[in-house]
Amino acid sequence: MTLRASSGPTRIDYRIEVEVIRLDGRLVEQATLVARWMILDEKDMKVLLTRKSNLSSPTQGRDYEALVSVQSQTIEALSRDIAEAMKTILKK
């Protein structure tokens, strides 16, 4: 995923690419997210980090609203993992 400002070209230092392999769940069981992701140096297109995240959380309710909520939480957890990795890269 590449982010660009809508008001014009923006210099991009890093690119994050995410491939969602699995995002599903079952009522009254759990939601699962499996994703492969990488952080690239945009200038050199050099891969700085590659990871595979396998996240799951139990569903708290018996309806689809609860399932979607837990799926959203797994996406949030993936976002935190990526953000922590970026912090490490930026400290170098």
C-alpha positions as CSV (number, residue, x, y, z in Angstrom):
1,M,0.0,0.0,0.0
2,T,1.4,3.4,-1.0
3,L,-0.1,6.5,0.6
4,R,-0.1,9.8,-1.3
5,A,-1.6,13.1,-0.4
6,S,-4.4,14.2,-2.6
7,S,-3.1,17.8,-2.9
8,G,0.0,16.8,-4.9
9,P,3.0,14.5,-5.1
10,T,4.5,13.5,-1.7
11,R,7.9,12.1,-1.2
12,I,7.6,8.5,-0.1
13,D,10.4,6.9,1.9
14,Y,8.9,3.5,2.7
15,R,6.3,1.2,1.2
16,I,4.3,-1.4,3.1
17,E,2.8,-4.2,1.1
18,V,0.3,-6.6,2.7
19,E,-1.1,-9.8,1.3
20,V,-4.1,-11.1,3.2
21,I,-4.0,-14.9,2.9
22,R,-6.9,-15.6,5.2
23,L,-9.6,-13.5,6.9
24,D,-12.5,-15.4,8.2
25,G,-14.2,-16.7,11.3
26,R,-17.0,-18.7,12.8
27,L,-19.8,-17.6,15.0
28,V,-19.2,-18.5,18.7
29,E,-15.7,-19.6,17.9
30,Q,-13.0,-17.3,16.6
31,A,-11.8,-14.9,13.9
32,T,-8.6,-15.6,12.0
33,L,-6.3,-13.3,10.0
34,V,-3.2,-14.6,8.2
35,A,-1.2,-12.0,6.3
36,R,2.2,-11.8,4.7
37,W,3.7,-8.3,4.8
38,M,6.8,-6.4,4.0
39,I,8.4,-3.0,4.4
40,L,10.4,-1.7,1.5
41,D,12.8,1.2,1.1
42,E,10.9,3.1,-1.6
43,K,14.0,4.8,-3.1
44,D,16.0,1.5,-3.6
45,M,13.0,-0.8,-3.6
46,K,15.0,-2.8,-1.1
47,V,13.1,-5.2,1.2
48,L,13.9,-4.1,4.7
49,L,11.6,-6.6,6.6
50,T,9.3,-9.5,5.7
51,R,6.9,-11.0,8.2
52,K,3.9,-13.4,8.3
53,S,1.3,-12.7,10.9
54,N,-1.1,-15.3,12.1
55,L,-3.7,-13.7,14.4
56,S,-6.8,-15.0,15.9
57,S,-9.3,-13.9,18.6
58,P,-12.3,-15.6,20.1
59,T,-15.7,-14.2,19.2
60,Q,-17.6,-12.7,22.2
61,G,-21.1,-13.0,20.8
62,R,-23.4,-15.2,18.9
63,D,-24.1,-12.9,15.9
64,Y,-22.4,-11.6,12.8
65,E,-21.9,-8.2,14.4
66,A,-19.7,-9.8,17.1
67,L,-17.8,-11.8,14.5
68,V,-17.1,-8.7,12.4
69,S,-16.0,-6.8,15.5
70,V,-13.4,-9.5,16.3
71,Q,-12.2,-9.5,12.7
72,S,-11.7,-5.8,13.0
73,Q,-9.7,-6.4,16.1
74,T,-7.4,-8.8,14.3
75,I,-6.8,-6.2,11.6
76,E,-6.1,-3.7,14.3
77,A,-3.5,-6.1,15.8
78,L,-1.9,-6.5,12.4
79,S,-1.7,-2.7,12.1
80,R,0.0,-2.5,15.5
81,D,2.6,-5.2,14.5
82,I,3.4,-3.2,11.3
83,A,3.7,0.1,13.3
84,E,6.1,-1.5,15.8
85,A,8.2,-2.8,12.9
86,M,8.3,0.7,11.3
87,K,9.4,2.2,14.7
88,T,12.3,-0.2,14.7
89,I,13.3,0.6,11.2
90,L,13.1,4.4,11.8
91,K,15.4,4.1,14.8
92,K,18.2,2.7,12.7
